[in-house]
Amino acid sequence: MSEKKICIPANSSDENAMLDGRFGRAPFFCLYTPGDNTTRWIPNSLAAEASGVGPKVVQILVKEGITELVAGAVGGNAGAALQAAGITVHIQSGALSVQDIINTYRTESTK
């Protein structure tokens, strides 16, 4: 089984960033690997494209080896692409920081 790797769409590129509700249009993605407790930030080069962003972003996530996505919302086309890619989606509501989400994964891994 491959290592768990989580993508968190964010409004800036640090752990104090907030979860961005616009999955495909988030300006940054935090890639978190619970196994070694590392984070890596990548800019979303597709955020300003006119249309079809969600499925294109999913292609980036697949290349990055993402196994899970934590998002505020996911559009229909992106959802279908995520499902086809085998990426598990966790929809979160409310104001959550990237750090809040990472802390949840850290807590789960110590149980």
VMD Tcl script that draws the C-alpha trace (Angstrom):
set ca {
  {0.00 0.00 0.00}
  {1.24 3.47 -0.81}
  {2.02 6.02 1.84}
  {-0.81 8.33 2.90}
  {-0.38 11.82 1.46}
  {-2.94 14.56 2.05}
  {-3.64 17.68 0.00}
  {-5.11 20.74 1.72}
  {-6.12 23.69 -0.53}
  {-5.00 26.87 1.21}
  {-5.29 30.63 0.86}
  {-1.57 31.21 1.55}
  {1.60 29.16 1.79}
  {2.13 28.58 5.50}
  {0.54 26.45 8.23}
  {-1.38 29.47 9.56}
  {-3.17 29.58 6.22}
  {-6.86 28.86 6.15}
  {-8.50 26.03 4.23}
  {-9.60 27.55 0.94}
  {-13.15 26.56 0.01}
  {-12.40 26.82 -3.71}
  {-10.58 23.52 -4.29}
  {-9.48 24.05 -7.89}
  {-8.96 27.79 -7.48}
  {-7.06 27.78 -4.19}
  {-3.82 29.69 -4.66}
  {-1.74 27.05 -2.82}
  {-1.82 23.40 -1.84}
  {-0.27 22.03 1.31}
  {0.90 18.46 0.77}
  {1.13 16.70 4.12}
  {2.65 13.27 4.68}
  {1.65 11.91 8.11}
  {4.18 9.05 8.00}
  {7.15 11.38 8.30}
  {5.20 14.46 9.45}
  {6.36 16.63 6.57}
  {4.64 19.41 4.66}
  {5.40 20.82 1.25}
  {3.69 23.78 -0.36}
  {3.04 24.12 -4.07}
  {1.46 27.06 -5.86}
  {-1.64 26.34 -7.93}
  {-0.60 27.37 -11.43}
  {-4.16 26.69 -12.65}
  {-6.02 28.97 -10.21}
  {-6.66 31.72 -12.76}
  {-7.62 29.53 -15.73}
  {-11.00 30.20 -17.29}
  {-12.60 26.76 -17.00}
  {-12.02 23.06 -16.42}
  {-9.71 23.71 -13.50}
  {-10.87 20.95 -11.11}
  {-10.00 17.93 -13.26}
  {-6.68 19.52 -14.25}
  {-5.78 20.06 -10.59}
  {-6.65 16.42 -9.92}
  {-4.01 15.46 -12.50}
  {-1.44 17.44 -10.49}
  {-2.52 15.66 -7.30}
  {-2.15 12.27 -8.97}
  {1.39 13.17 -10.09}
  {2.16 14.22 -6.51}
  {0.94 10.87 -5.16}
  {-1.96 12.35 -3.16}
  {-4.22 9.76 -1.51}
  {-6.60 12.11 0.36}
  {-8.01 15.60 -0.13}
  {-9.41 17.81 2.61}
  {-11.57 20.50 0.99}
  {-14.39 22.91 1.71}
  {-16.20 21.87 -1.46}
  {-15.51 20.00 -4.68}
  {-17.33 20.58 -7.96}
  {-18.95 17.77 -9.94}
  {-16.24 17.40 -12.58}
  {-13.47 17.54 -10.00}
  {-15.36 15.04 -7.83}
  {-15.64 12.59 -10.71}
  {-11.93 12.99 -11.48}
  {-11.00 12.50 -7.82}
  {-13.13 9.37 -7.61}
  {-11.61 7.99 -10.82}
  {-8.13 8.69 -9.40}
  {-8.95 6.88 -6.15}
  {-8.39 9.97 -4.01}
  {-10.51 10.00 -0.85}
  {-12.28 13.33 -0.27}
  {-13.04 14.76 3.17}
  {-15.35 17.79 3.04}
  {-14.85 20.22 5.93}
  {-17.03 23.17 6.83}
  {-16.22 26.15 8.95}
  {-13.05 28.16 9.37}
  {-10.19 25.70 9.71}
  {-6.52 26.42 9.38}
  {-4.13 24.09 7.61}
  {-2.52 23.59 11.02}
  {-5.89 22.49 12.51}
  {-6.25 19.87 9.80}
  {-2.68 18.63 10.17}
  {-3.12 18.41 13.95}
  {-6.19 16.20 13.39}
  {-4.09 13.78 11.32}
  {-1.30 13.86 13.93}
  {-3.81 13.00 16.67}
  {-5.28 10.14 14.61}
  {-1.84 8.68 13.93}
  {-1.05 8.48 17.66}
  {-4.23 6.55 18.53}
}
mol new
graphics top color blue
foreach p $ca { graphics top sphere $p radius 0.5 }
foreach p [lrange $ca 0 end-1] q [lrange $ca 1 end] { graphics top cylinder $p $q radius 0.2 }
display resetview
